[in-house]
């Protein structure tokens, strides 16, 4: 496990574009798939550019095989996992759990008292990994999307393509 490098960013963006299909955005068929891909591509890119306090990657033979982003709330002395993904060819090998443990260790080393993560209810695999790493469900929330009839599929309030 190491901190990402500038040379990793293209690989991380490629992983992001195919790894978050269990999210509410992909579940809502009014969001075009390519825009959902763009969302996670941009999210990991910005995280690498400093939005996250760190982006950790598992290094296998010099290649980043996934990522976990960590954000810090200094006022409450807590960390949170933002995005986590494992490259398809590395799945099923414990890489996800290693990423979670890496994020927790990073938070501990930075004297953060707690670590939290949010995941989708439909993402059973992620829930299992987080639970295996000691996380417990503390709350369940529902998110709803409301689309107005005059909006075309794939458009967002205030922006038309």
Buried (B, 14 or more C-beta within 10 A) or exposed (E): BEEBEEEBBEBBBEBBBEBBBBBBBBBEEEBBEEEBBEBBBEBBBEBBEEBBBBBBBBBBEEBBBBBBBBBBEEEEEBBBBBBBBBBEEBBEEBBBBBBBBBBBEBBEEBEBEEBEBEBBEBBEBBBEBBEEBEBEEEEEEEEEEEEEEEEEEEBEEEEEE
